């Protein structure tokens, strides 16, 4: 039965893909639009001076909102696959008994504070040069993975309420700001920031996203690393 369902899903997905390809091929060619020029013409109303941030957090902010939802759903899928089994958290650093592994411990203590500073800089710089919440969140997640590999941060078990709040904080901030702007400054328009306060609102959104994305990306490793560490400890 399960194999039949898998085949059915594959066939339906292939059929949907063919339909979408046909629609794209049959659609009339739109008038040529040079998007870089359009973005640069409107960037003064975006609240930032970097075109990528202007597109991702203002002009096409709903795309970024959906991307955050997809990442959060991916983590929820990982948690669902883990099930409700109770696991004991292995003691931190139990596998760092070999002298050569002390190098990793030393590197983690030196590099992680620098990585936090880099994440803060990327968050601040995103408004006027390459950077932003996704880059800053990825650096924070890498810091969490390094701490876990060095034994300074234990693997995550079932998420407590404070961790759950951190995981959804970026999405909640994004939605609250979008709702507040839509009800006050731009009735009926989703994520249409007023030019006078767009920069501040984008910074607030990116701050929440940095924390949330860092926890989500780190969680994709840390929620699964407990099983790997337990298997290593049993050897």
URURRA-V466621 format. One record per helix or strand. SS is the DSSP state (@ for helix, = for strand). FROM is the first residue (numbers start at 0). TO is the last residue. If there is no record, write none. Layout:
# URURRA-V466621
ss & from & to
SS & FROM & TO
SS & FROM & TO
This chain:
# URURRA-V466621
ss & from & to
@ & 1 & 25
@ & 34 & 44
@ & 50 & 58
@ & 60 & 81
@ & 98 & 124
@ & 132 & 148
@ & 160 & 182
@ & 197 & 233
